[in-house]
Amino acid sequence: MTLSRRGFLGVAGVSVLGAASLGSLVLPGAAGQTAELMRSRARLPEPFTVPLPIPPVARPVRSDASGDYYEITQREASVEILPGLRTRILGYDGIFPGPTIVSRSGRRTVVTHRNELSVPTAVHLHGGHTPAAHDGHPHDLVVPPDWGMAHTMGGGTVTVGQRDYEYPCRQRAATLWYHDHRMDFTGPAVYRGLAGFHLVHDDEDDALPLPREERDIPLMITDRSFDEDGSFRYPALDLAMRVLPGVEDDFMEGVLGDVVLVNGAPWPVLEVEAARYRLRILNGSNARRYRLSVPGVPFVHIGSDSGLLARPATLESLTVAPGERFDVVIDLSGQRPGTELTVENGLGSGGTASVLRLRVTRRASDDSRVPDRLSSVPRLDPVRAVRTRQWRFTRGEAGDHTSWLINDATFDPNRIDADVSLGELEIWRFVSELHHPVHVHLDPFQVISRRGKVPRPEDAGWKDTVDVNPAEYVDVAVRFSDYAGKYLVHCHNLEHEDMAMMATYRTS
């Protein structure tokens, strides 16, 4: 159930200050979405009539002893998303999703992004353990050559035409993604296509007998709405994305589309063999949450945002907030050829209640399996934490307008909201009055508790994004390492992020 605008405004003035006040706050739609639906005007296709596309894997333009080098051009393109209609996208290499980059843990990856768009960009590797200068700060912009510098916000570094992003990849194998992170315009930029997978591989993951190659499938799940001519329908105040940020008032809580896309295709079909498959699930939506399930076939949860779990866990359903990733294995070995299975969304209705169809084509040999032990995941002991910090995610007044706030303040790039020492263990408490998927840059964390109780099964492993529910607080343990500089903690509801729901912490 979507939280209506009336219901949203009814609770907008509520300030969640701590655990004592949470129990009395009851919100309509608390089990669903904090967002509003934008309805399509285009004639929509019947579900399960187009094949699932797999994003192409990028090839390095060169490699040497120290690393691999890639080049990606950000450009507009006209593509067919809805059958028979053309959609103008902003695409990495002109495609949506962008090309998948595959890195090796411990081996440097350098990606040169060339901006041939009409607007600035900033590329963030979501989940990357990345030096601050290459983290894609919202003010570190790549501007097109003809961009008027007077329209460029200050406070960051600006390069003209192209920029090299260097990723040391000093991290475990994981399903990461890259997307635009420009100040005030992340929502419309990602909505129009600036997102892609970045996979990190390592020896540990490779040595496991998990499904691989054509049975290792990346799934970027997004929702979009379309106008009659096939163009994306998004309630931006400035459709050109040049100067005026934000969305129409009715969509301040977030934008929901009525078409579910997987890898850029509407309600597609994946033809599979009767075997095990590894699905790398990414919620790349602006605001929509999903509760995924395949009736009769459980998910075997093997990996979280930042890599493998210690041990697999069987889940009948999986709740995924914007920015989260889950690696799961589904066992189709007992299915007969001709069987069709639907990946359903328990938080959707109408067209958004279905996501993807799996069509079993034939029997096949399969020597894959999910071992009882996957990896070593050392537990961060909260007793050893040197301090606890609280981050409150609320809505309130900011000058003469209403905005999204962290600790009662909007984002200020010149303000440091927390100074953190590298190597020290801290507890961060995220407190929320509505749905806020909280993302932390630089290092992953471990979820300790929800409202002081045990976390959800989906919270297992190393996370960089956590789904904080209405009237809830979530405690995580985090230790930052390697890189000194300014980083962000923010809501990954992209409309909230664009309306200044970010804060800066500085590591040293």
C-alpha positions as CSV (number, residue, x, y, z in Angstrom):
1,M,0.0,0.0,0.0
2,T,1.4,3.3,-1.0
3,L,1.5,6.1,1.6
4,S,-0.9,8.7,0.2
5,R,0.0,12.4,0.1
6,R,-2.6,13.1,2.7
7,G,-1.3,10.4,5.0
8,F,2.3,11.6,4.4
9,L,1.5,15.3,5.2
10,G,-0.4,14.0,8.3
11,V,2.8,12.6,9.7
12,A,5.3,15.0,8.2
13,G,5.6,17.1,11.3
14,V,6.4,14.1,13.6
15,S,10.0,14.1,14.8
16,V,11.4,10.8,15.8
17,L,13.9,11.6,18.6
18,G,14.6,8.2,20.0
19,A,13.4,4.7,21.0
20,A,10.9,6.0,23.5
21,S,8.9,7.9,20.9
22,L,8.8,5.1,18.3
23,G,6.2,2.8,19.8
24,S,3.4,5.4,19.6
25,L,3.9,6.4,15.9
26,V,1.5,4.5,13.6
27,L,1.7,5.3,9.9
28,P,-0.6,4.3,7.1
29,G,1.2,2.3,4.4
30,A,4.1,1.4,6.7
31,A,4.4,-2.0,5.1
32,G,4.6,-0.6,1.6
33,Q,6.2,2.5,0.1
34,T,7.1,6.1,0.9
35,A,6.4,7.4,-2.6
36,E,3.7,8.4,-5.0
37,L,2.7,6.7,-8.3
38,M,3.3,8.4,-11.6
39,R,1.0,6.7,-14.1
40,S,2.0,6.0,-17.7
41,R,0.1,7.5,-20.6
42,A,1.6,5.1,-23.2
43,R,-0.1,1.8,-24.2
44,L,1.8,-0.8,-22.1
45,P,2.8,-4.2,-23.4
46,E,1.5,-7.5,-22.1
47,P,3.9,-8.9,-19.5
48,F,6.2,-11.7,-20.4
49,T,6.5,-11.1,-24.1
50,V,10.1,-9.8,-24.4
51,P,13.3,-11.7,-23.6
52,L,15.5,-10.6,-20.7
53,P,18.5,-8.7,-22.0
54,I,21.9,-9.2,-20.3
55,P,24.1,-6.1,-20.1
56,P,27.3,-6.5,-22.2
57,V,30.5,-6.9,-20.3
58,A,32.9,-4.1,-21.0
59,R,36.3,-4.9,-22.4
60,P,39.4,-3.0,-21.1
61,V,41.0,-0.7,-23.7
62,R,44.3,-1.7,-22.3
63,S,45.8,-3.6,-19.3
64,D,49.2,-3.5,-17.7
65,A,50.9,-5.0,-14.6
66,S,49.1,-2.6,-12.3
67,G,45.5,-2.7,-13.6
68,D,42.9,-2.6,-16.3
69,Y,41.6,0.5,-18.1
70,Y,38.2,1.1,-19.4
71,E,36.5,4.0,-21.3
72,I,32.8,4.8,-21.1
73,T,31.0,7.5,-23.0
74,Q,28.0,9.1,-21.4
75,R,25.6,10.0,-24.2
76,E,22.0,10.3,-25.2
77,A,20.4,7.5,-27.3
78,S,17.0,6.5,-28.6
79,V,16.2,2.9,-27.6
80,E,13.2,0.6,-27.7
81,I,12.0,-0.2,-24.2
82,L,8.3,-0.5,-24.8
83,P,7.7,-2.5,-28.1
84,G,7.0,-0.2,-31.0
85,L,8.0,3.0,-29.2
86,R,11.4,4.8,-28.8
87,T,12.7,6.2,-25.5
88,R,15.4,8.8,-25.2
89,I,17.8,7.8,-22.5
90,L,20.9,9.0,-20.8
91,G,23.1,6.0,-21.1
92,Y,26.6,4.8,-20.3
93,D,27.8,4.0,-23.8
94,G,24.3,4.9,-24.8
95,I,22.6,1.8,-23.3
96,F,20.5,1.1,-20.2
97,P,21.7,-0.5,-18.1
98,G,25.3,0.5,-18.9
99,P,28.0,-2.0,-19.7
100,T,29.0,-4.3,-16.8
101,I,32.5,-3.8,-15.6
102,V,34.2,-6.8,-14.1
103,S,37.2,-6.2,-11.7
104,R,39.6,-8.5,-9.9
105,S,40.0,-8.0,-6.1
106,G,43.3,-6.4,-5.4
107,R,43.8,-5.3,-9.0
108,R,43.3,-1.6,-9.9
109,T,40.5,-0.6,-12.2
110,V,40.6,2.8,-13.9
111,V,37.4,3.9,-15.7
112,T,37.6,7.0,-17.9
113,H,34.1,8.6,-18.2
114,R,33.6,10.9,-21.1
115,N,30.6,13.2,-20.8
116,E,28.9,13.9,-24.2
117,L,25.6,14.8,-22.5
118,S,24.1,18.2,-22.1
119,V,24.4,18.2,-18.3
120,P,27.1,17.6,-15.7
121,T,27.6,14.2,-14.1
122,A,29.3,12.6,-11.1
123,V,29.9,8.8,-11.1
124,H,29.6,6.9,-7.8
125,L,30.7,3.3,-7.5
126,H,28.0,2.1,-5.0
127,G,29.6,-0.3,-2.6
128,G,33.1,0.6,-3.7
129,H,36.0,0.9,-1.2
130,T,37.2,4.0,-2.9
131,P,39.5,6.9,-2.2
132,A,37.5,10.1,-1.6
133,A,38.7,11.8,-4.8
134,H,37.2,9.0,-6.8
135,D,34.1,8.4,-4.8
136,G,31.8,10.5,-7.0
137,H,31.0,13.2,-4.5
138,P,27.9,15.2,-5.8
139,H,30.0,18.3,-6.3
140,D,32.9,16.6,-8.1
141,L,31.5,17.1,-11.6
142,V,32.4,16.2,-15.1
143,V,30.9,18.9,-17.2
144,P,30.3,18.8,-21.0
145,P,32.7,21.1,-23.0
146,D,30.0,23.7,-23.7
147,W,28.5,23.8,-20.2
148,G,28.3,27.3,-18.7
149,M,30.4,27.2,-15.6
150,A,28.1,29.7,-13.9
151,H,25.6,26.9,-13.6
152,T,28.1,24.6,-11.9
153,M,27.7,24.4,-8.1
154,G,30.8,25.2,-6.1
155,G,32.5,23.2,-3.4
156,G,34.0,20.4,-5.5
157,T,36.4,19.7,-8.3
158,V,35.2,20.2,-11.8
159,T,36.7,18.6,-14.9
160,V,35.7,19.4,-18.5
161,G,34.9,16.6,-20.9
162,Q,36.2,13.5,-19.1
163,R,37.5,12.2,-15.8
164,D,39.4,9.1,-14.6
165,Y,37.9,7.2,-11.7
166,E,40.5,4.9,-10.0
167,Y,39.2,2.0,-8.0
168,P,41.9,0.0,-6.1
169,C,39.4,-2.8,-5.6
170,R,40.9,-3.7,-2.2
171,Q,37.7,-5.5,-1.2
172,R,36.0,-8.9,-1.4
173,A,34.0,-10.2,-4.4
174,A,30.7,-8.5,-4.5
175,T,27.9,-7.2,-6.7
176,L,28.4,-3.5,-7.0
177,W,26.8,-0.9,-9.3
178,Y,27.7,2.5,-10.6
179,H,25.3,5.4,-11.1
180,D,25.1,9.2,-11.4
181,H,25.4,11.1,-8.2
182,R,25.2,14.7,-9.3
183,M,24.0,17.1,-6.6
184,D,20.2,17.7,-6.8
185,F,19.8,15.7,-10.0
186,T,20.6,12.1,-9.1
187,G,16.9,11.1,-9.3
188,P,16.2,12.2,-12.9
189,A,19.6,11.1,-14.1
190,V,19.3,7.5,-12.8
191,Y,15.6,7.4,-13.9
192,R,16.7,8.2,-17.4
193,G,19.3,5.5,-17.5
194,L,22.6,6.3,-15.9
195,A,23.2,3.1,-14.0
196,G,25.2,-0.1,-14.6
197,F,26.7,-3.2,-12.8
198,H,30.3,-3.4,-11.5
199,L,31.2,-6.9,-10.4
200,V,34.2,-7.7,-8.3
201,H,35.6,-11.3,-8.4
202,D,38.1,-13.0,-6.1
203,D,39.7,-16.4,-5.6
204,E,37.4,-17.4,-2.7
205,D,34.2,-16.8,-4.7
206,D,35.6,-18.5,-7.8
207,A,36.6,-21.6,-5.9
208,L,33.0,-22.3,-4.7
209,P,30.9,-24.7,-6.8
210,L,28.2,-22.1,-7.4
211,P,26.4,-21.6,-10.7
212,R,28.5,-19.6,-13.1
213,E,28.8,-18.2,-16.6
214,E,25.4,-18.3,-18.4
215,R,23.8,-19.4,-15.1
216,D,25.1,-16.3,-13.2
217,I,22.6,-13.6,-14.1
218,P,22.6,-9.9,-13.1
219,L,19.1,-8.5,-12.6
220,M,18.7,-4.7,-12.3
221,I,15.1,-4.2,-11.2
222,T,13.7,-0.7,-11.8
223,D,10.3,0.9,-12.2
224,R,9.5,3.6,-14.8
225,S,6.5,5.4,-16.2
226,F,6.1,6.4,-19.9
227,D,4.4,9.1,-21.8
228,E,2.4,8.5,-25.0
229,D,5.4,8.9,-27.2
230,G,7.5,6.4,-25.2
231,S,9.5,9.0,-23.3
232,F,10.1,8.5,-19.6
233,R,7.5,10.3,-17.5
234,Y,9.1,11.9,-14.5
235,P,7.8,14.9,-12.5
236,A,10.9,17.0,-12.6
237,L,10.6,20.8,-12.2
238,D,13.3,21.2,-14.8
239,L,13.0,18.5,-17.5
240,A,16.3,19.7,-19.0
241,M,18.1,19.0,-15.7
242,R,20.1,22.2,-15.9
243,V,19.4,24.6,-13.1
244,L,16.1,24.0,-11.2
245,P,16.3,20.8,-9.0
246,G,13.5,18.9,-7.5
247,V,10.1,17.3,-8.3
248,E,6.5,18.5,-8.2
249,D,5.2,18.8,-4.7
250,D,3.0,15.7,-5.0
251,F,6.1,13.6,-5.5
252,M,8.4,14.9,-2.8
253,E,8.1,11.6,-0.9
254,G,9.4,9.7,-3.9
255,V,8.5,8.6,-7.5
256,L,7.0,5.2,-8.3
257,G,6.6,3.9,-11.9
258,D,3.9,1.6,-13.1
259,V,6.2,-0.5,-15.4
260,V,8.7,-2.9,-13.9
261,L,11.9,-3.2,-15.9
262,V,14.5,-5.8,-15.5
263,N,17.8,-5.0,-17.2
264,G,15.8,-2.3,-19.0
265,A,13.1,-4.5,-20.4
266,P,9.4,-4.5,-19.3
267,W,8.3,-7.7,-17.4
268,P,10.7,-9.9,-19.4
269,V,11.1,-13.6,-19.8
270,L,14.3,-15.5,-19.0
271,E,14.6,-18.9,-20.6
272,V,16.4,-21.3,-18.2
273,E,17.4,-24.9,-18.1
274,A,16.3,-27.2,-15.3
275,A,19.4,-26.4,-13.2
276,R,20.6,-24.0,-10.4
277,Y,21.0,-20.3,-11.2
278,R,22.8,-17.5,-9.4
279,L,20.7,-14.3,-9.5
280,R,22.5,-11.0,-8.6
281,I,19.5,-8.9,-7.6
282,L,19.9,-5.1,-7.6
283,N,17.1,-2.7,-6.7
284,G,18.0,0.2,-9.0
285,S,14.6,2.0,-8.5
286,N,14.4,5.6,-7.3
287,A,12.0,4.8,-4.4
288,R,10.2,1.5,-4.9
289,R,10.7,-1.4,-2.5
290,Y,10.1,-5.0,-3.6
291,R,9.2,-8.1,-1.8
292,L,10.3,-10.8,-4.2
293,S,9.3,-14.4,-4.2
294,V,8.9,-17.4,-6.6
295,P,6.0,-19.5,-5.4
296,G,7.1,-23.0,-4.7
297,V,10.8,-22.2,-5.2
298,P,12.7,-20.7,-2.2
299,F,15.7,-18.4,-2.5
300,V,19.0,-19.6,-1.1
301,H,20.6,-16.4,0.1
302,I,24.4,-16.5,-0.5
303,G,25.5,-12.9,-0.7
304,S,24.7,-9.4,0.5
305,D,25.7,-5.9,-0.7
306,S,29.4,-6.5,0.0
307,G,29.9,-10.1,-0.7
308,L,29.4,-13.6,0.4
309,L,27.6,-14.6,3.6
310,A,29.3,-16.9,6.1
311,R,26.6,-19.6,5.5
312,P,23.7,-19.8,3.1
313,A,20.1,-19.2,4.3
314,T,16.8,-20.3,2.8
315,L,14.3,-17.5,2.4
316,E,10.7,-17.8,1.0
317,S,10.7,-14.1,0.1
318,L,13.2,-11.2,-0.1
319,T,12.5,-7.6,0.7
320,V,14.8,-5.3,-1.3
321,A,15.0,-1.5,-0.8
322,P,16.5,0.9,-3.3
323,G,20.3,0.5,-3.6
324,E,20.4,-3.0,-1.9
325,R,21.8,-6.1,-3.6
326,F,21.2,-9.7,-2.9
327,D,22.9,-12.7,-4.4
328,V,20.7,-15.8,-4.4
329,V,20.6,-19.3,-5.9
330,I,17.4,-20.8,-7.1
331,D,17.2,-24.5,-7.8
332,L,15.1,-25.3,-10.9
333,S,16.6,-28.8,-11.3
334,G,13.2,-30.4,-10.4
335,Q,11.2,-28.4,-12.8
336,R,9.8,-30.0,-16.0
337,P,10.5,-28.4,-19.4
338,G,7.6,-26.1,-20.3
339,T,7.1,-25.0,-16.7
340,E,6.8,-21.2,-16.2
341,L,7.5,-19.5,-12.9
342,T,6.9,-15.9,-12.0
343,V,9.0,-13.7,-9.8
344,E,6.3,-11.9,-7.9
345,N,6.4,-8.6,-5.9
346,G,4.4,-8.8,-2.7
347,L,4.6,-5.0,-2.3
348,G,3.1,-4.3,-5.8
349,S,-0.4,-4.2,-7.3
350,G,-1.6,-4.5,-10.8
351,G,1.3,-4.4,-13.2
352,T,3.9,-4.0,-10.4
353,A,2.9,-7.2,-8.7
354,S,5.0,-9.2,-11.2
355,V,8.6,-8.7,-12.1
356,L,10.0,-11.5,-14.3
357,R,9.0,-14.9,-15.7
358,L,11.3,-17.9,-15.8
359,R,10.6,-20.4,-18.6
360,V,12.1,-23.8,-18.3
361,T,13.2,-25.0,-21.7
362,R,14.9,-28.3,-21.2
363,R,16.7,-30.6,-18.7
364,A,20.4,-30.2,-18.3
365,S,23.4,-31.5,-16.4
366,D,24.4,-29.4,-13.4
367,D,27.4,-30.0,-11.2
368,S,26.8,-26.8,-9.1
369,R,25.8,-26.8,-5.5
370,V,25.6,-24.4,-2.5
371,P,28.1,-25.5,0.1
372,D,27.2,-25.3,3.8
373,R,30.0,-22.8,4.4
374,L,30.7,-19.9,2.0
375,S,33.1,-17.5,3.5
376,S,34.7,-16.2,6.7
377,V,32.8,-13.2,8.0
378,P,34.4,-11.9,11.2
379,R,31.7,-10.5,13.5
380,L,32.2,-6.9,14.6
381,D,31.7,-6.9,18.4
382,P,29.6,-3.9,19.4
383,V,31.0,-4.1,22.9
384,R,34.3,-3.0,21.5
385,A,32.8,0.1,19.9
386,V,34.4,3.4,21.0
387,R,31.2,5.5,20.5
388,T,27.7,5.5,19.2
389,R,26.4,8.1,16.8
390,Q,22.8,8.8,16.0
391,W,21.5,9.8,12.6
392,R,17.9,10.9,12.5
393,F,16.1,10.8,9.1
394,T,13.0,13.1,9.2
395,R,11.1,15.6,7.3
396,G,10.9,19.2,8.5
397,E,11.3,22.9,7.8
398,A,14.5,24.2,6.1
399,G,14.2,28.0,5.8
400,D,11.1,28.8,3.9
401,H,10.4,25.3,2.6
402,T,9.9,21.7,3.7
403,S,12.7,19.4,3.1
404,W,14.2,16.0,4.1
405,L,16.6,16.3,7.0
406,I,19.4,14.3,8.8
407,N,19.8,15.3,12.4
408,D,17.5,18.3,11.7
409,A,19.7,19.8,9.0
410,T,19.8,19.7,5.2
411,F,23.0,18.8,3.4
412,D,25.7,21.4,3.4
413,P,28.9,20.3,1.6
414,N,31.0,22.7,3.7
415,R,29.8,21.3,7.0
416,I,31.4,18.2,8.6
417,D,28.7,16.3,10.5
418,A,31.0,13.7,12.0
419,D,34.8,13.2,12.4
420,V,35.7,9.5,12.3
421,S,39.1,7.9,13.1
422,L,40.2,5.2,10.7
423,G,40.4,1.8,12.3
424,E,38.0,2.6,15.2
425,L,34.8,0.6,15.6
426,E,31.6,2.7,16.0
427,I,27.9,2.0,16.4
428,W,25.7,4.1,14.1
429,R,22.0,4.3,14.9
430,F,19.7,5.2,12.1
431,V,16.4,6.5,13.3
432,S,13.5,7.0,10.8
433,E,9.9,8.2,10.8
434,L,9.2,6.8,7.3
435,H,10.8,4.4,4.9
436,H,14.5,5.4,4.3
437,P,17.0,3.1,2.7
438,V,20.2,4.4,4.3
439,H,23.5,4.1,2.3
440,V,27.0,4.6,3.8
441,H,29.9,5.3,1.5
442,L,33.5,3.9,1.8
443,D,33.1,0.8,4.0
444,P,30.4,-1.8,4.7
445,F,28.8,-2.4,8.0
446,Q,27.0,-5.2,9.9
447,V,23.5,-4.8,11.2
448,I,23.3,-5.5,14.9
449,S,19.7,-4.9,15.7
450,R,16.3,-3.4,14.8
451,R,14.6,-1.6,17.6
452,G,16.9,-3.4,19.9
453,K,15.9,-6.8,18.7
454,V,17.4,-9.3,16.3
455,P,17.8,-8.1,12.7
456,R,15.8,-9.5,9.7
457,P,17.3,-12.5,7.8
458,E,18.0,-10.1,4.8
459,D,20.3,-8.1,7.1
460,A,22.9,-10.8,7.2
461,G,26.5,-10.3,6.1
462,W,28.3,-7.1,5.1
463,K,25.9,-4.3,4.1
464,D,26.3,-0.8,2.7
465,T,22.6,0.0,2.4
466,V,20.0,-0.9,5.0
467,D,16.2,-0.6,4.8
468,V,15.0,1.4,7.8
469,N,11.3,1.1,8.2
470,P,8.8,3.7,9.6
471,A,9.0,4.3,13.3
472,E,12.1,2.2,13.6
473,Y,15.8,2.5,14.6
474,V,18.5,0.2,13.3
475,D,21.9,-0.2,14.9
476,V,24.9,-1.1,12.7
477,A,28.6,-1.6,13.5
478,V,31.1,0.0,11.2
479,R,34.8,0.4,11.0
480,F,36.3,2.7,8.3
481,S,39.7,1.9,6.8
482,D,42.4,2.9,4.3
483,Y,41.2,6.3,3.0
484,A,41.0,9.7,4.6
485,G,38.6,12.3,3.3
486,K,35.0,13.4,3.1
487,Y,32.3,10.8,2.5
488,L,28.5,10.6,2.7
489,V,25.7,8.9,4.5
490,H,22.4,9.5,2.9
491,C,18.9,8.2,2.0
492,H,18.9,6.2,-1.2
493,N,15.3,7.2,-2.0
494,L,16.7,9.4,-4.8
495,E,14.0,12.1,-4.4
496,H,14.9,12.4,-0.7
497,E,18.6,12.5,-1.6
498,D,18.0,15.2,-4.2
499,M,16.2,17.2,-1.5
500,A,19.3,17.3,0.7
501,M,18.9,14.2,2.8
502,M,22.6,13.7,3.0
503,A,25.3,14.3,5.6
504,T,29.1,14.4,5.5
505,Y,31.5,12.5,7.7
506,R,35.3,12.9,7.5
507,T,37.8,10.1,8.0
508,S,41.3,10.7,9.2
